[in-house]
Amino acid sequence: LSCVAGSLVAATNVYLAVEYDMELRMYAVRCYSAFFGALVILAELERPDLVLEYFKFLRFGPSKGLFLVFVGILTLDTEDADADDRLQTVTALLAVAVGALCVVLGSIASLLSCLNRPPPPRDNPDDDDYFQEPADLANAPSWLDPSKDTALV
């Protein structure tokens, strides 16, 4: 689903950048949005590995969802009131909705994986000295026991 949202974001922004005359700042925003849409597609397909190496946050559902929300908001531009305003709005809302879904489902999956995690293995499960009493300070070095410190006297 995020692959569809990423491709729609990339295609819509390329179309709007090519089709309409805008100021330079809006071309830059459109190019960044198209690049981010392509980045979402490549991360979802896990191709190439270079993308996931440099953009590691796209491996996880909640961070990928937040990135999609950002890209959707970046796509939603109120300065361009053209005939394709509906296309832009629908694309942005779809990206934000898919991003929000990724955040919610990814967070639930992370919480469930934490709750179902087994306890860490012990070296020797039969060992009753797993929780030991603290060591006696009578035989401790002087730098551990403040009462033996002669510099304070």
C-alpha positions in Angstrom: 0.0 0.0 0.0 2.9 2.4 0.7 4.3 1.5 -2.7 1.1 2.7 -4.3 1.2 5.9 -2.2 4.9 6.5 -3.1 4.3 6.0 -6.8 1.3 8.3 -6.8 3.2 11.0 -4.9 6.2 10.7 -7.4 3.9 10.7 -10.5 1.8 13.6 -9.3 4.7 15.8 -8.4 6.5 15.1 -11.7 3.3 15.8 -13.6 2.8 19.1 -11.7 6.4 20.2 -12.1 6.4 19.5 -15.8 2.9 20.7 -16.7 2.7 24.0 -15.0 4.9 27.1 -14.8 5.9 27.8 -11.2 8.4 29.7 -9.3 11.8 28.1 -8.6 10.9 27.3 -5.0 7.9 25.3 -6.1 10.0 23.3 -8.6 12.4 22.4 -5.8 9.5 21.3 -3.6 8.1 19.2 -6.4 11.4 17.6 -7.2 12.0 16.8 -3.5 8.5 15.3 -3.2 9.0 13.2 -6.4 12.4 12.0 -5.0 10.9 11.1 -1.6 8.1 9.2 -3.4 10.6 7.2 -5.4 12.6 6.6 -2.2 9.5 5.2 -0.5 9.0 2.8 -3.5 12.6 1.7 -3.4 12.5 1.1 0.4 9.3 -0.9 0.1 10.8 -3.1 -2.6 14.1 -3.2 -0.7 16.0 -2.4 -3.8 18.8 -1.4 -3.9 20.4 -2.2 -0.6 22.1 1.2 -0.7 18.7 2.9 0.0 18.2 1.0 3.2 21.8 1.4 4.2 21.6 5.2 4.1 17.9 5.6 5.1 17.6 3.0 7.8 14.6 4.6 9.3 12.6 3.3 6.3 13.0 -0.3 7.5 10.5 0.2 10.4 6.8 0.8 10.1 6.3 3.8 12.4 9.2 5.8 11.0 8.2 4.9 7.4 4.7 6.0 8.2 5.9 9.3 9.6 8.0 9.8 6.5 4.9 9.2 4.3 2.9 11.7 6.3 5.7 14.2 5.8 5.8 13.5 2.0 2.0 13.8 1.8 2.0 17.1 3.6 4.8 18.2 1.3 2.7 17.2 -1.7 -0.3 19.1 -0.4 0.4 22.6 -1.6 -2.2 25.4 -1.3 -0.3 28.0 -3.4 -1.1 26.2 -6.7 -4.8 26.5 -7.3 -5.0 24.9 -10.7 -7.3 22.5 -12.4 -5.4 19.6 -11.0 -5.9 20.7 -7.4 -8.1 17.6 -6.8 -5.4 15.2 -8.0 -2.9 16.9 -5.7 -5.3 16.8 -2.7 -6.3 13.2 -3.3 -2.7 12.1 -3.6 -1.6 13.9 -0.5 -4.5 12.6 1.6 -3.8 9.1 0.4 -0.2 9.4 1.4 -1.1 10.8 4.8 -3.7 8.1 5.4 -1.3 5.3 4.4 1.4 6.9 6.6 -0.9 7.1 9.5 -1.9 3.4 9.0 1.8 2.5 8.9 2.4 4.4 12.1 -0.5 2.7 14.0 0.1 -0.8 12.7 3.9 -0.6 13.1 3.5 0.7 16.7 1.1 -2.2 17.5 3.5 -4.7 16.0 6.4 -3.3 17.9 4.5 -3.4 21.2 3.3 -6.9 20.6 6.8 -8.1 19.8 8.1 -6.6 23.0 5.3 -8.2 25.1 5.8 -11.6 23.6 9.5 -11.7 24.0 10.8 -14.5 26.1 13.0 -13.7 29.1 16.7 -13.7 28.4 18.5 -17.1 28.9 20.5 -17.6 32.0 24.0 -19.2 31.9 23.0 -21.9 34.2 19.3 -22.2 35.1 20.0 -24.5 38.0 22.3 -22.0 39.7 20.6 -20.5 42.8 23.2 -17.8 43.0 21.7 -15.9 40.1 20.8 -13.0 42.4 23.7 -12.6 44.7 24.0 -10.6 47.9 26.2 -7.5 47.7 29.8 -8.0 48.5 31.0 -7.2 52.0 32.7 -3.8 52.2 35.1 -4.9 55.0 37.5 -6.6 52.5 36.9 -3.9 49.8 39.8 -1.6 48.7 40.0 1.7 50.5 38.9 3.7 47.4 35.5 1.9 47.6 34.9 2.6 51.2 34.6 6.3 52.1 35.1 5.5 55.9 38.7 4.4 55.1 39.5 7.5 53.1 42.3 9.3 54.9 42.2 12.3 52.6 39.0 13.6 54.2 40.4 13.6 57.8 
